[in-house]
Every structure is written in structure tokens, then in C-alpha cells.
Amino acid sequence: MRGWEHFEHQADIGIRGYGPTLEAAFEEAATALVAVIADPARIKRRDEGAEVTSPAPAPEIMLFDWLNGLIYEMDTRRVLFGRFSVRISGSRLTGRAWGEKLDPSRHEPTVEVKAATFNLLEVRRREDGVWVAQCVVDV
């Protein structure tokens, strides 16, 4: 089982990714992040790539750093990402994202995500073995 979803929050938007591995859950959380801004299906996965790394003592901090790194790259480079790859080795995350330059007429962005937050930040493995990675993003 692999996928993503949004969940309600009072003023902001909750994002959640889940998958059979921790890395897959982080990749799906990144897709949920982008889906707050625009429909991920409209994003071409070209070579507008970016790499994000996080040496962190806990998976929750890795997720926080991963998502905020993607937000930074999308904002400063004016791109949207549609494909993600995450590798976690010990206490280090290395992630890569591919996408394309933002085209407002085709991507129809709805909101700007300012940051991932510590609000409802959680990384856990459910009893059925599925990994879940979630937090609230500030819009």
C-alpha cells in the first residue's frame, strides 16, 4: 500500500504519505505537499532536479527538513516537482526531486505553501507494517 492524502486542520493543511518503507512514505508525503499547490498529474517529470539532504537524529526531523528543503527549492527556482526518490542511511536522508518550471496557466496553482511545521509531525510504522509520515503545512 502506497499513497498520500490531505487531512483537515483549523487554519492550515495536513499532509500524509504512506508506504511499505520509510522512504516510500517520505516520497508520498512530498507528493501530498505538491498536491496542496497544484495537481501532481499536471507536472512533467523533466530534469529540473534538486537534491535535499538532512543529517538528523530522528525520522521526524528528517521529514521536516525534507519537506522544507523541497519548499525552498520550488520557491527559489520557480519549479514544481512531480517525482521523488528518498534514501535513508542511518541518520542521513538524501532525497531527489524532478519536475518542471512553474507554468501558472497549465499548473493552476491554488495556494503557496510557506513551510512544513512541527504541528502533528509524526513518523511511525502501523501495526500492519505500513509507514506513515505526516505534518501540517503552513499556507
N, C-alpha and C positions, 0 to 999 in steps of 0.2 A: 504494500500500500504506500502510495506516494502522492502528495498533493499539497495544496495551500488553501487558505481561507482567510477571510476578514472576520473580526468579531467586534461587537459594539462596545463603545467606550463613551463616556459622557461627552467629552469635547473633541477627542481625537479618534484615531482608528487603530484597532488592534490587528496585528498580522500574525499568522501562524503557518509554519511549514511543518510537514511531517513526512517521514520516510523510513525505510528499513535500516538506514545507517544515520549516524550523526551528521555526516557530510551531506547526505541527501536532504535531511531536514533543513539544514542551513541553505542549501540551494533553493529549496521550495520557499523558505522564508524570504529569500531575495526576490523570487517571483511575486510573492504576495506584496512585497514592498513596491515593486514597479507597478503592480496592478492597482495600487492606490492612485497612481498618477495617470496611467493610460492602459489600454487593453494590450496585454503582452503579446497577443496573437498578431498585432499590427506591427510589431517591431522585428525588423530584419536582423538576423544574427550575422552581421558583417564583421569586419576586423577592427572595429572601434573598440579594441580591447583595453582592459585595465586590470592591474593586479593589486590586490589588497592583502596585507599580511597583518597578523596580530599575534604577538607573543603574549599570552595571557595565562594566568594561573587557573582559570575556571572557564568551562564552556559558555557560561552566561556572558562573561566579559568578551570572549571571542565573538559571540553572536552580536553583541553591542558594537564592537569595533568593526566587524564585517559589514553590518548594515550601514553604519555611519560612514565607513570608507566608500561604499557604493554611492551613498547620497552625495558625498563630496565630489566624487569623480563625475557623476551625472550633472551636478550643478556647475562645476568649473569647466567641464568640457562640452556642455550642452548636448549630451547624448542620453539615450535611453538604452538600457541593457535588456536583452531577452534570453540570454543563455548564460549559465553559471556552472563553474566547476570549483569544488572545495576539497582541499586535502588537509587533514589534521594529523599531526605527528607530535605526540606528547602534548606539550603546552604551546604549540605553534600552529596557527591556521595560515594557510596560503590559499587564496581564492582568486579566481579569474572570472571576468565577465566580458561578454561580447554583445555588441548591439550596433546602433547607428546614430547618426546625428539626429537631434530632435527636429521633427517637421510638424509644426503645430497644426497645419491643415490636414495632415494624414493621421497623426497620432492623437489629436484632440485631447491634450492634457486637461485634467479636471482640477487638480489641486497641486500645490507644491508641498513636498514633504521636507520639513525643516531638519528633523533629527529623529533617530531611534532613541527611546528613553529607557530608564530603568523600571518604569511603571509596568507591572505584570510581567517583567522579564523572567523567563523560565526556559530551561532546557532540561528535558527529562526523558526517560525511557518508560513507556507504559508497560503494563503487565503483559500485553500481547506482543511486546518486543518492538513496537513502533516508536521511533524517536520523534519528539515534538520540540520545536523551537519557536518561541513566541515573545512578543513585546508589544508595546503601544508606540506608535509613531506620532510625532507632533506635526500637525498640518496647519 
